[in-house]
Amino acid sequence: MKRCKKCALPETYPGIDFDKHDICNYCNYLRASKDMRDSLREGLKKQFYALIDEIKSRSKDYDCVVCYSGGKDSTFLLMQLKKKFDLRIMAYTLDNGFISKKTLENIRNMTEFLDVDHVMFKPRQKVVNGIFRDTITQKIQYPTELISMLSPLCTACQGMVLGFAVRFAMDKDIPIVFVGFTPGQYPDVSYENFLKSKSCIYLTDTVHKDDPPDIIKMIRDPIDEISGEEAGKYYFKSQYLNKGEKYPHILFPFQTVFKYDEKTIYDEIKKIGWKKPEDTDACSTNCLINTLGNYAFMKQYKYHPYIAEISALVRDGLLPIKSVPKLEKINENSKTMKYCLKKLGLTKKDIVAK
């Protein structure tokens, strides 16, 4: 398979093109726009700090909700928000029924060590399994805008995480929701969204002609069509809210404030007792079903669902290109893979190529 010589993005990735030196158009765009993006990031960083100061001066019981999966990135995020900003935090975890036992231990130990309140939401397993099964077998399908970032399974799960977090923040009048998306995991449109609404995911009670695509609705609609209201209640409806409705700022600190460096993250969180699970794959430090989602996606779309994120880290010098094959490797015969297939009532034969 042909790949970009600079970032390893494969020829199967949506919208890719190569120049005569076998460098992809994504690398060339980022090189050409580097100064503009660096300047934008610096400006956003100042606004980010100003927003934190503003929130701390007027929030009530909690300053923020932190979407806490128990993985390495969200653990580092939780630690930094507590230690660096001294925020009053409500950590929130969605239990999708496929969390590693070691991750559950990490969640308990980290929230106790950092002395933050924690709530776990567990949707009905029958409904969650149905959604996951339908994404893996392609009954639920998503457009290219979404699958270029995440597998359909992860998209459905992340939508559930966000749906509960936003509702919880609105119900409790909590002004910020933090999400640990890494650089490359969510498109640069999040910068534009922040400039418009001080939120990396666009939420508004008015309509403008230059509004971004309604990602929230794009995640929920295919689920509604297949699974109906029973599943839809776990999701947020749309980026457009009722007039005057108060909504939280949704922020991705790894894109603006905290420099993303995997070695530093591992070193810092291990100091406070976090331990890496042994039953998750190379792209996850918390979720068992990630392996199955990646396997299905590779078979159906011919590229790894994490490759956009991985390639972005390679471009930024945060990951050596030689590590890409290891991160893309999927052990389809692992105990974890077999466990997840059995729990969903599937076999590998049910996962067919597009």
N, C-alpha and C positions, 0 to 999 in steps of 0.2 A: 504494500500500500504506500502510495506517495505521501510524504509528510513535509511540512514546512521545516526547513533546515534550522530555523531559529527557535521555534516554539513547539514543534512536533504536532501541530494541528493536522489531522489527516484530510485527505482529499474527499472523504465522505461527509465532512462537516458542512452544514447548510451555509450556502453563500460564499464558500471559499474559492479563491482564485490565486494562482501563483505567478510571480514575475519570472523573468529569464534566469534568475539566480535561485529559483525554488524557494523564495520567501513569500509567505502568504499575505493577502491584502489586509488582514487584521494587524499583522506586525507593521506593515508599511503605514497604515492609518495611524497607529499609536505612535510610531516614530515621528510622523509629520505633525501630530497634534500634541506632542509631549509638553512643550512650553505652556500651551493653553491649559492643558489638563492639570499641570503642576500648580499653575496660578489659581485655577478654579478650586483645587483641593485646599490650598492655603487659605483662600477666602472662606470656604465652607468650614474649615477648622475653627476660624475665629467666630463664625456665627454659631457653631456647635457649642463652644464654650459659653458664649453669651446666652444661648438658650438654656443651658444647664443652670447658670446663675439665676436666670429669671424664674425657672421652675422651682428651684430650691427656696426661693424667697416667698412663694405663694402656694405651694402644694400643701396638702393636709396630712393625711396619715402616711402616704407613700409618695415618693418622687417618681418612681418608675416600676414597670413590669419588665423583668428580664426573661426572655424565652430561653429556658435552661434545659438543654438536652442531656447534660452530663458528659458530653464529649469534650475534647481538649479545647476547642475554640470557645465554646460558651462558658467553660469553666474559667478560662483566662479572662474573658470578658467580665464575668461576674466578679472575679477577684479585683480587676482593675477599677471597675465602677465603684466597688466598695472602698478600696484602699486609696485610690487617687482622688475620687470625687466625694467620698463619704455620703453617698446617696442612701436614702431610705428605700430599700429594695424589697419588692415582692418577686421572688423567683418562681417561675411557672414552668411545669413540665407536662407535656402531653404524653401519656402512656398509651402507645399504639398496640401494646401487647407483644412487641418484639424487641423490647429493651434488654440488653445483656444484663445478667445478674451482677456482674462487676460494675456496670454503669449505675445500677440502682444503689449499690454500695457507695459509689463515688458521689452520687447526688446527695445521699444522706450525710456522708462525711463532710463534703464541701460546704453544704448549707449550714451545717452545725459549726464547722471551723470558722467560716466567715460571718457567722451570727446574723443570717438573713432569714426572713420569713419565707416559707415555701409552700406552694399549693400544687397538687398533682391532679390533673383531669384525665379520667379514663372513660372514653366513649364506649358504647356497647361493642363488644368484640365481634359479634355477628355482623354488625353494620360495617365496622372497619375492615374485617376480612373480605366482605363482599366488594367494597371499594377497591381494595388492593388486588383482589382476584380479577376484577373487571379491567383495571389498568394494565395488568400483566398480560391478559389475553386480548387486549386491544378493543374490548367493548367500549371502554371509555378512551377517547382519543383527544389529544391536544394539538393545537397548531404549532408550527415551527418556532414561533416566537418563544414558546414555553419549553419545548423539548430541546432547543439549542442550549438551554441552561440546566435543566433537570430532567431526569427520567419521569414518565407519567406517574409512576408510583410515588416518587419523592415529591412531585408537584402536588398530588392529592394530599399527601401527608403534611407538607409545609402549609398548604392552604388551610388545613384543619388547625394547625398550630397557630397561625396568624388569626384565624377566625375567632378562636376562643380568647386569645390574648387581647385583641381589640375590644371585644365585647366586655371582657373582664375589666379592662382599663376604663371603658365608658361607664360601666355600672358603678365602679368604685371611685370615679372621678380622679383617676391617676393620669398625669399629663403626658408621660412618655412610655413607649414600648421599645425596648432595645432588642435587636436581632443580631446574631453573630455571623452574618454573611461575610465571607472573605472576599478580598479583591478578586474579581473574575467570576464570582458566584452569582452576581446580579449585575445587569448591564449598567453602563454609565448613565442611563436615563435617570437613575436614582439621584445623581447630582442635580440634574435639571428639576426633578421633582422637589428636591430640597429648596432650591432657589425660589420655586413658585409657592410652596406651602409649608416650608420648614419640616418636611416629612419626606423620607426617602421612598416611601410608597405613597402615591398621590391619593389624598382624601379631600373632599370638598363638598360644600352644599350649594355650589353654583356651577354653571357650565360655561366653559370658554372654548373658543374655536381651536386653540392650540393644546387642548388637554391631551395627555398621553393615553395610550390604549388602556382600557379598563381590565388590568391583569386580574384583579380580584374576581370580577365577573367571568372572565375567561377560564379561571380555575373551577368555579362552581357550576357553571351551566352544563358542561358535559356530564357531571355527576348527577345533577338534577334530572337530566333526561333519562339516565339509566336507573338510578337508585331512588329517585323521588325525594319527597320531603323528609323521609326518615333519615337520610344521609345529609340532606341539605341543611338541616338545622345546626350542623356542626361547622358550617362555613359562614363567612361574612358575604353579604349579597353583592355589593358593588362599591366602587370608589365614590359614588355619588350618594350623599346622605340627605336626610330630610333637612329642610331649611332650619337653620339655627341649632342643629344638633351638634353637641360638643364632642370632638373626637381627639384622640391622642396623637402626638408626633411619633412616627415610627422611624427609628434611627439605626444606621449601620455603622458603628464606630470604627470597624476595621477598614472602612473605605475613606475615613477622614482623620481620625484622631490617633488610633493605635497602629503603629507600624506592625505589619503582619510578618512574623518570622517564626517558622515552625520550631526551630531549635530553641529559641527563647521561650516560646509558649510551653514546650515540654519541660524545659528546665525549671521554669517558675512554678508550674502547677504541681510538679512532682515534689517540690519543696514543702508543699502544704498537704501532701498525702494522697494526691490523685494517682490512680494506677490504671495503666492501659489494659483494656479487655483483651483476651486472647482468642475470643470466638467471633470477632468482627473482621471485616475485610480491610484491605489496605487503604480504602477511602473513607472509612468510618471508625470512630472510637466510641460508639454508643449503640448503634442499631444493627440487629441481626439480619433483618430482611433486606438490607442494602445490597447484599451479595446477589440475591434473587432478582431484585430490581435491575441491577447492573447487567446480569446475565441476559435477562429478557430484552433489555434495551439494545445490547450489543447484537443480539440475534436479529432484532427487528429493524434497527436503524444503521447498523454497520459502523458505529463509532461509540466510544465510551461516554456515558452521560456526564462524567466529571472532567472530560478533556478540555472544555472551555475554561474551567477554573484552573486546572493543572497548567494549561498553556499560558494563562495570564500570569501565574506565579513564575513560570520559566522566563517569560519576557521581561519581568521586573527583576530578574536575578535572585528571586527568593527560593528557587528550586532548580537543581541541575537537570539539564535535559536528559541525561543518562538515567534518571530515576523514573522517567515516564513509563517504560515497559513494566516495571515492578508495580506501579500504581494501577496500571490497566489490567493486571493479571487477575483472573477470576477462577477460583477453585470451585468448579461446578459440582464436584463430588464431595464437598465438605459436609460435615455433620450439620453445620448451620444451614446450608442450602437444603439439605434433605428435611430438616426440621421445619423450615418455613414452607416448603412445598406441601408437606403433610398437613400442617396447620391450616393451609388454605384449601386443602382438598384437590391439589393439582399434581400433575407429573410434568416432566420436561417436555413430553410429547404435546402437552396443551399449549406450549409456547412456540408459536410458529412465526416464521419470517414474514415480513410484509410482502 
